Amino acid sequence: MSDPHRHHHHEVPHPDRSPATRRRRWAHRLAHRVTPHSHESADKLDPALESSARGLRALWVSLAVLGATALVQAAVVVVSGSVALLGDTVHNTADALTAVPLGIAFVLGRRAATRRFTYGYGRAEDLAGVVVVLTITASAVLAAWTAVDRLLDPRPVAHVPAVAVAALVGFAGNEWVARHRIRVGREIGSAALVADGLHARTDGYTSLAVLLGAGGAALGWRLADPIVGLAITAAIVLVLRDAAREVFRRLMDAVDPALVDRAERVLDEVPGVRGVGELRLRWIGHRLRAEVALVVDGEATVREAHRIAVAAEHALLHAVPRLTAALVHADPAPSPGEADPHLALAHHAAA
């Protein structure tokens, strides 16, 4: 598509009022050319790198907390034989290990775009989200298999008080990690990190369920432990559904419709914009990109159309959270009897 807008030097003409005004204007232009503008590519990259760094920090902190939690629980599993606690320990271990693919994805996402990967490596984060979903699935299968096996062959649970303490440790560690991952994930726009946080939260609830199994075992009910294990499996399946839906939507370029509404409102308010013909938003990792077609005055010069396009991009960058780039195309408003200039492209769109 032809495009009168290709940023980077954002200059908006001002009327000359006096020689002093003209001197200030030329000084401003000179400073503008030697100083990077806040919306140029180099500066857009800084917040993106910082968001990836925050994601990495959240992952490593989570890995340390969940690793310590899993070690405590594993020691109690060995001496108690609790299948419910075993399932919880497996979940915590799997959740800790999901930091590895997510960490790799965040590191890859910080790499600059190349001629082969022209949009960069942000999609690696979405692939890591798939790994997280598969990990949750595997932990659900293992927990279900272990619980069914214990139902068919009930065994007593030893050291019940230790199992109860380990369950509380599991809940505390998972809930802290869940809150941390979900908060950071939402702040930087990472669906994969949010999904991982939901996984941790489910593990926290399942740790509390282990307490019920420990209570039943203390009362002499051998089936309490495997039944709680099955309940844990059901809880994991529920969080699996939510995490899979979130990751699937991201892979399919889904965005919150409220973001589209906000972008349209902002564009309608830009001086010189007569209408918004097309607006598309898509996630690349935890960053947004936009493609916009605007309708401007058909008699506008190329410079004027460019100025409007730059103003529209500028407004979008301020209004849409985590938006790092927008490609704006200006279409002239049709004149009576004038043929649509896009007719030559119609058969390509139909194909």
Secondary structure in CASP SS format (residue, H / E / C, confidence):
PFRMAT SS
TARGET T0000
AUTHOR 0000-0000-0000
METHOD secondary structure of the structure
MODEL  1
M C 1.00
S C 1.00
D C 1.00
P C 1.00
H C 1.00
R C 1.00
H C 1.00
H C 1.00
H C 1.00
H C 1.00
E C 1.00
V C 1.00
P C 1.00
H C 1.00
P C 1.00
D C 1.00
R C 1.00
S C 1.00
P H 1.00
A H 1.00
T H 1.00
R H 1.00
R H 1.00
R H 1.00
R H 1.00
W H 1.00
A H 1.00
H H 1.00
R H 1.00
L H 1.00
A H 1.00
H H 1.00
R H 1.00
V H 1.00
T C 1.00
P C 1.00
H C 1.00
S C 1.00
H C 1.00
E C 1.00
S H 1.00
A H 1.00
D H 1.00
K H 1.00
L H 1.00
D H 1.00
P H 1.00
A H 1.00
L H 1.00
E H 1.00
S H 1.00
S H 1.00
A H 1.00
R H 1.00
G H 1.00
L H 1.00
R H 1.00
A H 1.00
L H 1.00
W H 1.00
V H 1.00
S H 1.00
L H 1.00
A H 1.00
V H 1.00
L H 1.00
G H 1.00
A H 1.00
T H 1.00
A H 1.00
L H 1.00
V H 1.00
Q H 1.00
A H 1.00
A H 1.00
V H 1.00
V H 1.00
V H 1.00
V H 1.00
S H 1.00
G C 1.00
S C 1.00
V H 1.00
A H 1.00
L H 1.00
L H 1.00
G H 1.00
D H 1.00
T H 1.00
V H 1.00
H H 1.00
N H 1.00
T H 1.00
A H 1.00
D H 1.00
A H 1.00
L H 1.00
T C 1.00
A H 1.00
V H 1.00
P H 1.00
L H 1.00
G H 1.00
I H 1.00
A H 1.00
F H 1.00
V H 1.00
L H 1.00
G H 1.00
R C 1.00
R C 1.00
A C 1.00
A C 1.00
T C 1.00
R C 1.00
R C 1.00
F C 1.00
T C 1.00
Y C 1.00
G C 1.00
Y C 1.00
G C 1.00
R C 1.00
A H 1.00
E H 1.00
D H 1.00
L H 1.00
A H 1.00
G H 1.00
V H 1.00
V H 1.00
V H 1.00
V H 1.00
L H 1.00
T H 1.00
I H 1.00
T H 1.00
A H 1.00
S H 1.00
A H 1.00
V H 1.00
L H 1.00
A H 1.00
A H 1.00
W H 1.00
T H 1.00
A H 1.00
V H 1.00
D H 1.00
R H 1.00
L H 1.00
L H 1.00
D C 1.00
P C 1.00
R C 1.00
P C 1.00
V C 1.00
A C 1.00
H C 1.00
V H 1.00
P H 1.00
A H 1.00
V H 1.00
A H 1.00
V H 1.00
A H 1.00
A H 1.00
L H 1.00
V H 1.00
G H 1.00
F H 1.00
A H 1.00
G H 1.00
N H 1.00
E H 1.00
W H 1.00
V H 1.00
A H 1.00
R H 1.00
H H 1.00
R H 1.00
I H 1.00
R H 1.00
V H 1.00
G H 1.00
R H 1.00
E H 1.00
I H 1.00
G C 1.00
S C 1.00
A H 1.00
A H 1.00
L H 1.00
V H 1.00
A H 1.00
D H 1.00
G H 1.00
L H 1.00
H H 1.00
A H 1.00
R H 1.00
T H 1.00
D H 1.00
G H 1.00
Y H 1.00
T H 1.00
S H 1.00
L H 1.00
A H 1.00
V H 1.00
L H 1.00
L H 1.00
G H 1.00
A H 1.00
G H 1.00
G H 1.00
A H 1.00
A H 1.00
L C 1.00
G C 1.00
W C 1.00
R C 1.00
L C 1.00
A H 1.00
D H 1.00
P H 1.00
I H 1.00
V H 1.00
G H 1.00
L H 1.00
A H 1.00
I H 1.00
T H 1.00
A H 1.00
A H 1.00
I H 1.00
V H 1.00
L H 1.00
V H 1.00
L H 1.00
R H 1.00
D H 1.00
A H 1.00
A H 1.00
R H 1.00
E H 1.00
V H 1.00
F H 1.00
R H 1.00
R H 1.00
L H 1.00
M C 1.00
D C 1.00
A C 1.00
V C 1.00
D C 1.00
P H 1.00
A H 1.00
L H 1.00
V H 1.00
D H 1.00
R H 1.00
A H 1.00
E H 1.00
R H 1.00
V H 1.00
L H 1.00
D H 1.00
E C 1.00
V C 1.00
P C 1.00
G C 1.00
V C 1.00
R C 1.00
G E 1.00
V E 1.00
G E 1.00
E E 1.00
L E 1.00
R E 1.00
L E 1.00
R E 1.00
W E 1.00
I E 1.00
G C 1.00
H C 1.00
R E 1.00
L E 1.00
R E 1.00
A E 1.00
E E 1.00
V E 1.00
A E 1.00
L E 1.00
V E 1.00
V E 1.00
D C 1.00
G C 1.00
E C 1.00
A C 1.00
T C 1.00
V H 1.00
R H 1.00
E H 1.00
A H 1.00
H H 1.00
R H 1.00
I H 1.00
A H 1.00
V H 1.00
A H 1.00
A H 1.00
E H 1.00
H H 1.00
A H 1.00
L H 1.00
L H 1.00
H H 1.00
A H 1.00
V C 1.00
P C 1.00
R C 1.00
L E 1.00
T E 1.00
A E 1.00
A E 1.00
L E 1.00
V E 1.00
H E 1.00
A E 1.00
D E 1.00
P E 1.00
A C 1.00
P C 1.00
S C 1.00
P C 1.00
G C 1.00
E C 1.00
A C 1.00
D C 1.00
P C 1.00
H C 1.00
L H 1.00
A H 1.00
L H 1.00
A H 1.00
H H 1.00
H H 1.00
A H 1.00
A H 1.00
A C 1.00
END
